Structures are given as structure tokens and as C-alpha cells.
Amino acid sequence: MALLPSRSSLRVAVVGDGPAGTAVATHLARAGARVVLFARGRPAGLVVGESLVPGVVPRLRELGIEDEVRGYATRKPGATFVVADGSRVAIDFASSCTSAPPYAYNVPRDRLDASLLAACEKSGAQIVREPAHLERAPRGGDGVALAGASRAAAASALGAPPDFVIDATGRARAVARLLGLPTEAGPRRDAALFAHCEGVAIDAPGHVHTDQLARGWCWRIPLPGRVSLGVVAPPDALAAYGPTAERQYDALLATEPRLREVAAGARRITPVLRYSNYQLATRRGAGANWALAGDAFGFVDPVFSSGLHLALSSARALADALLRGSTRALRGYERRHLRHLRAWQRAVDLYYDGRFVALLAMRDRAPQSLLGRAFAGHLDRHLPRVFTGEGSAGLYDPWLLGVVARAAAREPVAAVARVSD
């Protein structure tokens, strides 16, 4: 990649109007770059990623939308995890956060996405409300280009063709598919069904609840006037309940023991959506004249609500790298965000093999011994920082989590807390 123009003359096309796309366009436009965003329109209502972690709150503040989000969201003070035997463990943000605010939000995603797009328009980025079409750069190699009408629309908005293209197309992964970029997949191949319901039990107000099922797990996310209830399980386990997403979902709520307990008498008030393939990262995040942001770079399982944190973090980091204008800066972005994705993937693996619950049990028992009391304060400060998003992009906190997780594997509770597949 050649040295990019200065920020005042840099022209960037962002493809995709999800959180990563609108956020990176906002950051670049505010810094003086010329930006065009191709917005194909976001789906109304149901989108995975309704529960946020505290590490997202500073991103909302720098985008200038936290006050607006607070007005339509549910305040989230922590997370509760229910094991198959009925025992519960929790993360309380007030006692776990050291630098981020001691809370997060559960958000109706259509409203959050609308807030992000409005902030993007206010920043001065030009919005083209149509899908973008990409092709390999005419000279071949590692470059990409806007094709046909998209190229003309970008040139009209920017005054010239873009110097750089950002792929924020989410799980469509437009550039990765176009160039055949290598990927790395996590070990799970689950699918998720989810809908909004009334009458679903919430044990701890505002908490996102994660419950183990006979096969897989479910989420309960309290939203204003409703609860987002999702089921994550192997596709064959879901298929046994019927041929359609609605049939499978409704049958699960009527027959699965834990779901019958928390959703007895619940009423589904939306259609059912299905998502697949929750664990995939692209090994390259930048090339000759392009970079990936958000889910287009990689996505992990939703069990720890990391999706919006990864999207908005990648947007901020990519904007900073582009404004520095060097290949070295973009390579640094690629390396650090891939490390960030892998840190969350390792954390997700701990949930499925039972070590996450064992870790929390170890934390709760640590003060019972002299050595435990000496070390407990350090663990309390650093271990939650991966799960709150404060330290997930760093080096030390994910490393410490790995060290302690090896000890947690020997805990008897780890076997009990393992999620069946």
C-alpha cells in the first residue's frame, strides 16, 4: 500500500451502514477526510447484538450518542450465568470495572443503528442510500474497486474516486469473499434462533441472563417492554423441533425444561430470526487500498456480548490508522484487531468447556486462604477486564485469564458447567 494523502484530501468509501461502518465514517469525517458511506438500509427490529459491555460506553460518548441511547435503552448493571444444575454466578459491573463506567446498556438495535447513522450524517460524511458493488482492481493484484454505478456515485460525492475502500458489510464479508482471503474458524458450528417476547422471567433487573440448556444455551436480554430471548444450539438439535425457525423456536419454549421454567406463559411478539456461524475471523484485515472493519473482519459467539465492542473498537482503531496514513499503521491495526478477536474467542471457549464458571467459583473462594487473599485483589482487578471489554484488546489481561483458566480446568465445577453440544 502506498502512502495515503493527508487527512484533508483523503477520500474514503465505506461499504456498509452497520455500527462499524457508520462509526469509522464518523471518525474519519470529523477528522477532515472526505467520506462516502454506502447504506443499503438496516433491518428493522431484530438484530443480534442487543446487549453491550461497559467497554462500549466510552465509544458511545466519543460518538456523541450516549445520552440519546440512555433514553431508549435498559441500563445493564451486570450479567448472570445459570448453570445446568441451577446454580448461578454473576459479574457485577460496579465491582468489576476499573476504568470503564460501571454499567452498560441493553438496546433495541434498530434504534441504536439509527442513532449511529444520524451521527454519521451530522459528521459530514456523504450518504449514498444504495448497496455498493465491488470488483477486483482493474490492474489485478491485491486491490479492490467500486464497480459501475457505485464508482460513479462515489466520485460524485467525493469529487474524485476514493483512495481507500473500507469493507463494513458484516457477515456478507464482501472483500474477503472477493479476494478469497484466508480465515480461521472457532470450534463451534452452532445456530441461533431469537425473537422478542413478553412475559419472560428476569432474575436480576437489567442483567443479561445466560442459561445452559439440555443442548446449548439461551440468552435473556431485558429491553424496554419486552425481553429478547435467543437459543444457541447445534443445527441438528434445532432441526429436531420442526422445519421452520418459528416451529423450532415455539416448540423449544414449550418443551425444553429450562425454557419452560423462564418462559412459562411467555408470548412471542415478533417473527423468529435465525443466525448461523458465530465464530469466524479473516486472517488479513488490510491490503493495497482496503481494510476490514467490524464483522467483516471477524465475529465471535455472542455469549459475552462482545459484538458491538469489537465493531466500535475496530472502527476507532482503523480510523486512527488511516489518518496516520502509512502501511505500518494499517498493519498494526490488522495485527492488534486480530489479536483482539482471538482474545474474545478464547474467552468464549472458556464458557463452553466450563472453565468460565469454575473461574468465578475460584474467585469467590480465594479469600478463604492467606495466599488467596493476597492474590484475590489482583484477580478481581484484572480477570473481569476481558469480559467488560476494558482489557480485552490488551496483552496482560487476556494472558492472565489464560494462566488462571488452566488452573480452573482442574476444578470439579468445570465438568458440571460444560455446555453440551
C-alpha positions in Angstrom: 0.0 0.0 0.0 1.3 3.4 -0.9 1.4 6.4 1.5 -2.1 7.8 1.7 -2.9 11.5 1.2 -3.2 13.8 4.2 -6.4 13.7 6.1 -7.7 16.9 4.4 -7.5 15.3 1.0 -8.0 11.7 1.9 -11.1 10.2 0.1 -12.6 7.1 1.6 -15.6 4.9 0.6 -17.2 2.9 3.4 -19.3 0.0 2.3 -21.9 -0.9 4.9 -24.1 1.0 7.3 -23.9 -1.2 10.4 -22.2 0.1 13.6 -18.6 -0.4 12.4 -19.3 1.3 9.1 -21.1 4.3 10.5 -18.6 4.7 13.3 -15.5 4.6 11.1 -17.1 7.0 8.7 -17.9 9.4 11.5 -14.4 9.4 13.0 -12.8 10.0 9.6 -15.2 12.7 8.5 -14.8 14.6 11.8 -11.0 14.5 11.3 -11.3 16.2 7.9 -11.3 13.3 5.5 -13.8 13.1 2.6 -16.0 10.1 3.2 -18.9 8.5 1.4 -20.9 5.8 3.1 -22.9 3.3 1.1 -26.0 2.4 3.1 -28.2 -0.4 1.9 -30.6 0.0 4.9 -30.6 -1.8 8.2 -33.2 -4.4 9.1 -36.0 -3.2 11.4 -36.4 -4.8 14.8 -34.3 -7.9 15.3 -30.5 -7.8 15.0 -28.0 -9.8 17.1 -26.0 -7.6 19.4 -28.6 -6.0 21.7 -26.6 -6.4 24.9 -23.5 -4.2 25.3 -20.5 -4.4 27.6 -19.1 -1.4 29.6 -16.2 -1.0 27.2 -18.8 0.2 24.6 -19.9 3.2 26.7 -16.8 5.3 26.1 -17.3 4.7 22.3 -20.9 5.9 22.5 -19.6 9.0 24.3 -17.0 9.9 21.8 -19.6 9.5 19.0 -21.9 11.8 21.0 -24.8 9.5 21.3 -24.8 8.1 24.9 -27.5 10.5 26.2 -29.7 9.5 23.3 -29.1 5.8 23.8 -29.8 6.1 27.5 -33.3 7.4 26.6 -34.4 4.2 24.8 -32.2 1.5 26.4 -32.3 -0.6 29.5 -29.4 0.1 31.9 -27.3 -3.1 32.3 -25.5 -3.4 35.7 -24.1 -6.9 35.2 -24.5 -10.4 33.8 -25.9 -13.6 35.3 -25.0 -17.1 34.2 -27.1 -20.0 35.1 -25.5 -23.5 35.1 -27.4 -26.7 34.1 -27.7 -27.7 37.8 -29.5 -24.4 38.5 -26.6 -22.7 40.3 -25.9 -19.1 39.4 -22.8 -16.9 39.1 -22.7 -13.3 38.2 -20.5 -10.4 37.1 -21.4 -7.1 38.8 -20.0 -4.2 36.8 -19.9 -1.8 39.8 -17.3 -4.0 41.5 -15.6 -5.3 38.3 -15.0 -2.2 36.2 -11.8 -0.2 36.9 -11.7 2.3 34.1 -14.9 1.9 32.1 -18.2 3.1 33.5 -19.8 0.5 35.9 -22.7 -0.2 33.6 -23.6 -0.9 30.0 -26.9 -0.9 28.1 -29.3 -3.4 26.5 -30.5 -1.7 23.3 -33.2 -2.0 20.7 -30.7 -2.4 17.8 -32.8 -0.7 15.2 -32.8 2.5 17.3 -29.1 2.2 18.1 -28.3 1.8 14.4 -30.4 4.8 13.6 -28.5 6.9 16.2 -25.2 5.8 14.7 -26.3 6.7 11.2 -27.6 10.1 12.3 -24.3 10.9 13.9 -22.6 9.8 10.7 -24.7 12.2 8.6 -24.1 15.0 11.1 -20.3 14.5 10.9 -20.3 15.5 7.2 -19.9 12.0 5.6 -21.9 11.7 2.4 -24.6 9.0 2.5 -25.5 7.1 -0.7 -28.6 5.0 0.1 -28.0 2.1 -2.1 -25.8 -1.1 -2.0 -22.2 -0.8 -3.2 -20.8 -3.2 -5.8 -17.1 -4.1 -5.6 -14.7 -5.7 -8.1 -11.0 -6.5 -8.1 -8.9 -3.5 -9.1 -8.5 -3.3 -12.9 -4.8 -3.9 -12.7 -5.3 -7.0 -10.6 -3.2 -7.8 -7.5 -4.4 -7.1 -4.0 -6.6 -4.0 -4.8 -10.4 -3.6 -4.9 -12.5 -1.0 -6.6 -16.1 0.2 -6.7 -17.9 -1.0 -9.8 -20.3 0.6 -12.2 -22.9 2.9 -10.7 -21.2 2.7 -7.3 -18.0 4.1 -8.7 -19.8 7.0 -10.3 -21.8 7.7 -7.1 -18.6 7.8 -5.0 -16.8 10.0 -7.5 -19.7 12.4 -7.4 -19.9 12.5 -3.6 -16.1 12.8 -3.1 -15.1 14.9 -6.2 -12.9 12.0 -7.4 -12.6 8.2 -7.0 -11.8 7.1 -3.4 -8.2 6.5 -2.4 -9.4 3.7 0.0 -12.3 1.3 0.5 -13.5 0.1 3.9 -15.5 -3.1 4.0 -18.0 -2.9 6.8 -20.5 -5.3 5.1 -20.8 -7.5 8.2 -21.2 -11.2 7.7 -21.5 -10.7 4.0 -17.7 -10.2 4.1 -17.6 -8.6 0.6 -13.9 -8.1 0.3 -12.9 -11.3 1.9 -15.1 -13.3 -0.5 -14.0 -11.2 -3.5 -10.3 -11.8 -2.8 -10.5 -15.2 -1.3 -8.9 -14.1 2.0 -7.9 -16.9 4.4 -10.0 -17.4 7.5 -9.8 -19.1 10.9 -12.9 -20.6 12.4 -13.7 -21.3 16.0 -14.6 -24.9 17.2 -18.4 -24.4 17.4 -20.9 -24.6 14.4 -24.0 -23.5 16.3 -27.0 -21.7 15.0 -29.2 -19.2 16.9 -32.9 -18.6 16.9 -34.3 -15.5 18.6 -37.3 -13.3 19.0 -38.8 -10.7 21.3 -41.3 -11.9 23.9 -43.4 -10.6 26.7 -43.7 -12.5 30.0 -40.1 -13.9 30.2 -38.7 -14.1 33.7 -35.7 -11.8 34.6 -34.0 -12.7 37.9 -31.7 -9.7 38.3 -33.1 -6.4 36.9 -31.1 -5.2 33.8 -28.8 -8.2 33.7 -28.3 -10.2 30.6 -29.0 -13.8 31.6 -27.2 -16.8 30.0 -28.8 -20.2 30.8 -27.5 -23.6 30.0 -29.9 -25.9 28.2 -30.0 -29.6 27.7 -28.2 -28.9 24.5 -26.7 -25.4 24.0 -27.7 -22.3 25.9 -30.1 -19.4 25.8 -29.9 -15.6 26.3 -32.5 -13.4 28.1 -31.9 -9.7 27.4 -34.3 -7.3 29.1 -35.3 -4.5 26.8 -37.9 -1.7 27.4 -41.3 -3.5 27.4 -40.0 -6.9 26.2 -37.3 -9.5 26.5 -35.0 -10.7 23.7 -35.0 -14.5 24.1 -32.5 -16.4 22.0 -31.5 -20.1 21.8 -28.0 -21.2 20.6 -27.6 -24.8 19.8 -26.2 -27.3 17.2 -28.3 -27.1 14.0 -29.3 -30.8 14.3 -30.7 -30.1 17.8 -32.9 -27.3 16.4 -33.9 -29.3 13.3 -35.5 -31.9 15.5 -38.2 -29.4 16.6 -39.6 -28.7 13.1 -38.9 -27.5 9.6 -39.1 -23.7 10.1 -37.5 -21.2 12.5 -40.9 -20.4 14.1 -41.8 -24.0 14.6 -38.4 -24.8 16.1 -38.5 -21.8 18.4 -42.0 -22.2 19.7 -41.5 -26.0 20.2 -38.4 -25.3 22.2 -40.1 -22.8 24.5 -42.9 -25.4 25.1 -40.7 -28.4 25.8 -37.1 -27.6 26.8 -37.0 -27.8 30.6 -35.1 -24.5 31.4 -37.0 -22.6 28.7 -40.4 -23.8 30.1 -39.2 -22.5 33.5 -38.2 -19.0 32.4 -40.8 -18.5 29.7 -43.9 -20.2 31.1 -46.8 -18.2 29.7 -44.5 -16.0 27.5 -45.9 -14.6 24.3 -43.8 -14.1 21.2 -44.4 -10.7 19.7 -42.0 -10.7 16.7 -41.0 -13.1 14.0 -38.1 -15.5 14.7 -34.7 -14.8 13.2 -32.0 -17.4 12.6 -28.3 -16.7 12.6 -25.5 -19.2 11.8 -21.7 -19.4 12.0 -20.8 -17.4 15.1 -17.1 -18.0 15.1 -15.1 -16.8 12.1 -12.2 -14.4 11.7 -10.4 -13.2 8.5 -6.6 -13.6 8.9 -6.0 -10.4 6.8 -7.6 -7.1 7.7 -5.9 -4.7 5.3 -4.5 -4.7 1.8 -3.4 -2.5 -1.1 -6.2 0.0 -0.8 -8.7 -1.6 1.5 -9.3 -2.6 5.1 -12.0 -4.6 7.0 -14.0 -3.4 10.0 -16.4 -5.0 12.4 -18.0 -8.3 11.5 -16.4 -8.1 8.0 -13.1 -8.7 9.8 -14.3 -11.3 12.3 -17.1 -12.2 14.6 -17.3 -14.5 17.7 -20.0 -16.2 19.6 -22.4 -13.8 21.3 -22.3 -15.4 24.8 -20.3 -12.5 26.3 -22.0 -9.7 24.3 -18.7 -8.7 22.6 -20.1 -7.9 19.1 -20.7 -4.1 19.4 -17.5 -3.7 21.4 -15.4 -5.3 18.7 -17.2 -3.3 15.9 -16.8 0.1 17.5 -13.3 -0.7 18.7 -12.2 -1.7 15.2 -13.8 1.5 13.8 -11.9 3.7 16.1 -8.6 1.9 15.6 -9.0 1.7 11.8 -9.8 5.4 11.5 -6.7 6.3 13.6 -4.5 4.1 11.3 -5.9 5.6 8.1 -5.3 9.1 9.4 -1.7 8.2 10.2 -1.5 7.3 6.5 1.1 4.6 6.5 1.4 0.9 5.7 2.9 0.4 9.1 -0.1 1.9 10.8 -2.6 -0.3 8.9 -0.5 -3.4 9.5 -0.6 -2.5 13.2 -4.4 -2.2 13.1 -4.6 -5.6 11.4 -2.4 -7.3 13.9 -4.0 -5.7 17.0 -7.6 -6.3 16.0 -6.9 -9.9 15.0 -5.4 -10.4 18.5 -8.5 -8.8 20.0 -10.7 -11.2 18.1 -8.7 -14.1 19.3 -8.8 -12.9 22.9 -12.6 -12.9 22.8 -12.6 -16.3 21.1 -10.5 -17.8 23.8 -12.9 -16.3 26.4 -15.8 -17.9 24.6 -14.1 -21.3 24.6 -13.9 -21.0 28.4 -17.6 -20.7 28.7 -18.3 -23.8 26.6 -15.8 -26.0 28.3 -17.0 -25.0 31.8 -13.8 -23.1 32.9 -15.5 -19.7 33.0 -17.9 -20.8 35.7 -15.0 -22.5 37.5 -13.0 -19.3 37.3 -15.8 -17.4 39.1 -16.1 -20.1 41.7 -12.3 -19.9 42.3 -12.6 -16.1 42.6 -15.4 -16.4 45.2 -13.3 -18.9 47.3 -10.0 -17.1 47.1 -10.3 -15.0 50.2 -10.6 -18.2 52.3 -6.8 -18.7 52.3 -4.0 -16.3 53.2 -2.4 -16.7 49.7 -5.8 -16.4 48.2 -6.5 -13.1 50.0 -3.2 -11.7 48.8 -3.9 -12.6 45.2 -7.7 -12.1 45.2 -7.4 -8.4 44.8 -5.2 -8.7 41.8 -7.6 -11.2 40.2 -10.6 -9.1 41.0 -9.0 -6.1 39.2 -7.8 -7.9 36.1 -9.8 -11.0 35.3 -13.1 -9.2 34.7 -11.4 -6.7 32.4 -11.6 -9.1 29.4 -15.4 -9.7 29.9 -16.2 -6.0 30.4 -14.2 -5.1 27.4 -11.7 -2.8 29.3 -8.7 -5.1 28.8 -9.8 -7.4 26.0 -7.6 -5.6 23.4 -4.5 -5.6 25.7 -1.8 -8.1 26.4 -1.7 -8.6 30.1 -5.4 -9.3 31.0 -6.0 -12.0 28.3 -2.7 -13.6 29.3 -3.6 -13.7 33.0 -7.0 -15.1 32.1 -5.3 -17.9 30.2 -3.0 -18.7 33.1 -5.8 -18.8 35.7 -8.0 -20.8 33.3 -5.5 -23.6 33.2 -6.0 -24.0 37.0 -9.7 -23.7 36.6 -9.7 -26.7 34.3 -9.0 -28.9 37.4 -12.0 -27.6 39.3 -14.8 -30.1 39.7 -17.3 -27.4 38.8 -15.8 -27.1 35.3 -17.2 -30.5 34.4 -20.6 -29.6 35.7 -20.6 -26.3 33.9 -19.6 -27.6 30.5 -22.1 -26.7 27.8 -23.4 -29.8 25.9 -23.3 -29.8 22.2 
